[in-house]
């Protein structure tokens, strides 16, 4: 995860907000951000919590190679 993506995530919701939405601690979210890697099982819930303003493809293009992979069928 590059700096630009980290800033984009931060502009959508705080680490505390993300933690609250996902039922985890803000420290866990901070760990992802510092390591630059969201755990695979958290990618879709994170995108949903952020209102799909960040796509699974942006977070992990290897796991979601197409820009629309992982998005809800009704679109964003």
KAMO-V92811 format. One record per helix or strand. SS is the DSSP state (h for helix, s for strand). FROM is the first residue (numbers start at 1). LEN is the number of residues. If there is no record, write none. Layout:
ss->(SS	SS)
from->(FROM	FROM)
len->(LEN	LEN)
//
This chain:
ss->(h	h	h	h	h)
from->(3	15	26	40	56)
len->(10	8	10	10	4)
//
